[in-house]
């Protein structure tokens, strides 16, 4: 036999039918044997007669009772076996055919699953089995397969949107750079100042493209580790990440004259420090970037039972609570158009991916009058200090007021 070729095997329908046939034939054979034993035992009345008893037949012949008994028993046994074998063959044939039909009907959804799976492709993910039979295991399998197709379809659609948005975001700075270079090079009267202006625009666009690529890499890395073991697992304090992010955004917070208030209790988790620092940094950057002049920014960290939390809130433009879940999707900026919007629209997507990679959750609440408050909850480290408190408590924090 050539490698890669397997000998044909009987289908599940045929195997179930054969199994049912073997059981049926075995049960009927046992019944026939039992009947034969009972009949042969019942046809022995001469055993109760005296020795030498003679039986007179209708044709006038006289036979010994024991001999006559043996003849009757042999004849009854042969007739019983002949008729029983005919009945056995007939009932077995009907049983096997019936089992083949019933098993085929029961396995029809499996055939639908197979045919649907063979037809599936990127353009045919809308097909479903939609089995409407009895609520048995086959129906459960068909429903599970349909649910899996729903998840695959949603994942493919999300991937398409992600690729389209990513290509758009990358194409914009590249188009800006090429336009600036072409316009400046085509201007014969361009001087050094014009070339400096072009270089500044190209540098800014390249920084935007580089930042987007970095964000995409972080998002991909975080999502790849979601549900699996992290590459790095060391103790890290979320409050340190908040302090570092506020320090990095100091110039911008001063420019906007933001009122920054923090209440930072220890919030130690075990995970990847770089990803956790990026999580805190993205929340602080978003809180500053989407704020307004003389706005407010608040951040709190702490622990509550077996979990630690990081809460970051800000004032800003109004957000409908119904739109909040969409803010965690890539390239979503709270209803703002992509073109000209601040940031890449990946900040909260990265936050959600990093939280999921560390076994945590993230939620957001729209603030009355504008702004957003985001809370990240992560499993606490075993040796995390300060297990008292809850989101909103400010007892014993490292309180800082800036602005």
Buried (B, 14 or more C-beta within 10 A) or exposed (E): EEEEEEEEEEEEBEEBBBEBBEEBBEEBBEBBEEEBEEBBEEBEEBEEEEEEEEBEEEEEEEEBBBEBBBEBBEEBBEEBBEEBEEEBEEBBEEBBEEBBEEBBEBBBBBEBBEEBEEEEEEEEBEBBBEBEEEEEEBBEBBBEBBEEBEEEBEEEEEEEBBEEBBEEBBEBBEEBBEEBBEEBEEEEEBEEEEEEBBEEBBEEBBEBBEBBBEBBEBBEBBBEBBEEEBEEEEEBBBBBBBBBBBEEBEEEBEEBEBBBBBBBBBBBBBBBBBBBBBBBBBBBBBBBBBBBEEBBBBBBBBBBEEBBBBBBBBBBEEBEEEEBEEBBBBBBBBEBEBEEBEBBBBBBBBBBBBBBBBBBEBBBBBBEEBBBBBBBBBBBBEEBEBBEBEBEBBEEBEEBEBB
